[in-house]
Amino acid sequence: MRDEIGLAPKELLNLLRIEQGWISLYGTGSISEASNLFADHAHFSREFRRFTGISPRDYKRLKLSGDLIVNGFDEAVAAQLLLSA
């Protein structure tokens, strides 16, 4: 699988879970709802920060303030996420 898409199966699963958490966080604003695919809230927060460079709480603040949020993604964080994938 790594040869075909450049990610190990576990990395792909984590990326997809983070993406679903991000969509949920953007849509609902609820961190606890966004963490449903993870063992617990702390696990979601760790993985979210690892992939995006910011905490879910900071992302929520950015979203509420309207700073640089485009379609649910901060432009700089989205660029970083694409580079790390």
C-alpha atoms as one frame of an Amber mdcrd trajectory, in Angstrom:
protein
   0.000   0.000   0.000   2.861   2.357   0.787   4.172   1.958  -2.765   0.782
   2.812  -4.288  -0.223   5.876  -2.260   2.889   6.741  -0.281   1.381   6.008
   3.135   1.337   2.971   5.367  -2.169   1.689   6.147  -2.012   3.024   9.717
  -0.901   6.477   8.517  -3.742   6.562   5.987  -6.275   5.561   8.653  -4.985
   8.275  10.990  -5.141  10.868   8.217  -8.727   9.902   7.383  -9.761   9.998
  11.053  -8.185  13.428  11.488  -9.951  14.646   8.363 -13.311  13.411   9.679
 -12.597  14.979  13.067 -11.690  18.257  11.365 -14.910  18.206   9.317 -16.927
  17.502  12.442 -15.144  20.209  14.421 -15.728  22.710  11.637 -19.379  21.763
  11.252 -20.416  21.440  14.881 -17.752  23.308  16.834 -17.796  20.436  19.336
 -14.401  18.986  20.192 -15.991  16.055  22.025 -18.087  15.175  18.959 -15.060
  15.534  16.690 -13.161  13.034  18.846 -15.703  10.216  18.329 -13.354   8.201
  16.089 -10.593   8.246  18.707 -10.098   6.440  22.010 -10.735   9.643  23.909
 -10.587  13.423  23.731  -6.869  13.502  24.631  -6.006  11.052  21.848  -7.865
  13.183  19.297  -6.140  16.333  20.554  -2.675  14.754  20.280  -3.266  13.450
  16.770  -4.920  16.681  15.624  -1.924  18.693  16.853   0.527  16.232  15.278
  -1.120  16.535  11.853  -2.026  20.236  11.895   0.430  21.905  14.262  -2.373
  23.469  16.338  -4.706  22.157  19.004  -8.405  21.588  18.344  -9.147  24.407
  20.782  -6.910  26.834  18.883  -8.507  25.758  15.615 -11.946  26.365  17.102
 -10.838  29.853  18.199  -9.538  30.612  14.698 -12.789  29.425  13.180 -14.898
  31.530  15.532 -12.759  34.614  14.940 -12.822  34.090  11.161  -9.037  34.462
  10.849  -7.762  32.874   7.644 -10.329  30.084   7.699 -11.200  28.974   4.188
 -13.583  26.040   3.783 -12.716  24.834   7.258  -8.966  25.022   6.851  -6.478
  27.615   7.913  -4.444  28.200   4.749  -1.068  27.771   6.463  -2.186  24.645
   8.332  -3.741  23.173   5.186  -0.489  23.757   3.303   1.478  22.103   6.111
  -0.914  19.151   6.158  -0.525  18.661   2.414   3.257  18.816   2.674   3.354
  16.247   5.490   1.083  13.770   3.673
